[in-house]
Amino acid sequence: MSVSIDSAEFRRILGHYPTGVCAVTANVDGAPVGMVVGSFTSVSLDPPLVAFFPDRKSTTWPKIETAGRFCVNVLSHNQRAVCQALSSKAENKFESVAHRTSDLGQPIIEESVAWIDCDLEAVHEAGDHFIVIGRVRSLDVAHSGDPLLFLKGGYGQFAAIVESE
Ligand SMILES: Cc1cc2nc3c(=O)[nH]c(=O)nc-3n(C[C@H](O)[C@H](O)[C@H](O)COP(=O)(O)O)c2cc1C
């Protein structure tokens, strides 16, 4: 017997777990596409794999899937406007988003903290989302700025309580 979980309660409680905010981008027929995800994570070192979880309802994910490769841009705390643009349903999300093209042909968003260029390795079904695995081909830290963080429906910035040694 499965226990029924209220979806609003699920969101509220899971919202207590903080995430970073990334923009997953791809070039599709020469035009940049992208979506914001909080579900990005590293998976494996050998081979180097990362993952994110697109909603089945996403209209951008099928375009990225068609491209067969994507770039994960770790957004900085001063890229709220980029976050807003790429999480919208606007027709041309990249109108006001400055970007360049990576050596592997994917959009790198200017001022992102880091970028990770990937080939699409696997897609698994998981309820109303997919689990997308990317094989890392190239990556770099582009800016020393702090990443944008998301917690309990709000945005913030990291504050160290212990400095790294
Ligand atoms: C902070 C934040 C985190 C998000 N995380 C995800 C995510 O992990 N997976 C997902 O499918 N959508 C996520 N979204 C929503 C998508 O960014 C947004 O719905 C989508 O890109 C816009 O719809 P489209 O895919 O049809 O273009 C997130 C949005 C925000 C603002």
The ligand as an SDF file (V2000), in Angstrom:
LIG
                    3D

 31 33  0  0  0  0  0  0  0  0999 V2000
   15.5760   27.8950   -9.0440 C   0  0  0  0  0  0  0  0  0  0  0  0
   14.8940   27.0710  -10.0970 C   0  0  0  0  0  0  0  0  0  0  0  0
   15.1620   25.7110  -10.1970 C   0  0  0  0  0  0  0  0  0  0  0  0
   14.5360   24.9290  -11.1880 C   0  0  0  0  0  0  0  0  0  0  0  0
   14.8490   23.5980  -11.2760 N   0  0  0  0  0  0  0  0  0  0  0  0
   14.2990   22.8470  -12.2670 C   0  0  0  0  0  0  0  0  0  0  0  0
   14.6830   21.4910  -12.4550 C   0  0  0  0  0  0  0  0  0  0  0  0
   15.5340   20.9460  -11.7410 O   0  0  0  0  0  0  0  0  0  0  0  0
   14.0840   20.7860  -13.4650 N   0  0  0  0  0  0  0  0  0  0  0  0
   13.1450   21.3560  -14.2900 C   0  0  0  0  0  0  0  0  0  0  0  0
   12.6340   20.6820  -15.1790 O   0  0  0  0  0  0  0  0  0  0  0  0
   12.7750   22.6520  -14.1350 N   0  0  0  0  0  0  0  0  0  0  0  0
   13.3340   23.4020  -13.1700 C   0  0  0  0  0  0  0  0  0  0  0  0
   12.9850   24.7180  -13.0260 N   0  0  0  0  0  0  0  0  0  0  0  0
   11.9680   25.2680  -13.9150 C   0  0  0  0  0  0  0  0  0  0  0  0
   12.5060   25.5660  -15.3000 C   0  0  0  0  0  0  0  0  0  0  0  0
   13.6140   26.4460  -15.2730 O   0  0  0  0  0  0  0  0  0  0  0  0
   11.4050   26.2060  -16.1690 C   0  0  0  0  0  0  0  0  0  0  0  0
   10.1780   25.6870  -15.8690 O   0  0  0  0  0  0  0  0  0  0  0  0
   11.5920   25.8860  -17.5970 C   0  0  0  0  0  0  0  0  0  0  0  0
   12.8700   26.1120  -18.0880 O   0  0  0  0  0  0  0  0  0  0  0  0
   10.7240   26.7740  -18.4610 C   0  0  0  0  0  0  0  0  0  0  0  0
    9.9680   25.9530  -19.2370 O   0  0  0  0  0  0  0  0  0  0  0  0
   10.4870   25.2590  -20.5700 P   0  0  0  0  0  0  0  0  0  0  0  0
   11.3740   24.1140  -20.2110 O   0  0  0  0  0  0  0  0  0  0  0  0
    9.2020   24.8050  -21.1670 O   0  0  0  0  0  0  0  0  0  0  0  0
   11.2290   26.2770  -21.3730 O   0  0  0  0  0  0  0  0  0  0  0  0
   13.6070   25.5270  -12.0720 C   0  0  0  0  0  0  0  0  0  0  0  0
   13.3440   26.9090  -11.9740 C   0  0  0  0  0  0  0  0  0  0  0  0
   13.9820   27.6720  -11.0090 C   0  0  0  0  0  0  0  0  0  0  0  0
   13.6970   29.1460  -10.9660 C   0  0  0  0  0  0  0  0  0  0  0  0
  1  2  1  0
  2  3  1  0
  2 30  2  0
  3  4  2  0
  4  5  1  0
  4 28  1  0
  5  6  2  0
  6  7  1  0
  6 13  1  0
  7  8  2  0
  7  9  1  0
  9 10  1  0
 10 11  2  0
 10 12  1  0
 12 13  2  0
 13 14  1  0
 14 15  1  0
 14 28  1  0
 15 16  1  0
 16 17  1  0
 16 18  1  0
 18 19  1  0
 18 20  1  0
 20 21  1  0
 20 22  1  0
 22 23  1  0
 23 24  1  0
 24 25  2  0
 24 26  1  0
 24 27  1  0
 28 29  2  0
 29 30  1  0
 30 31  1  0
M  END
$$$$
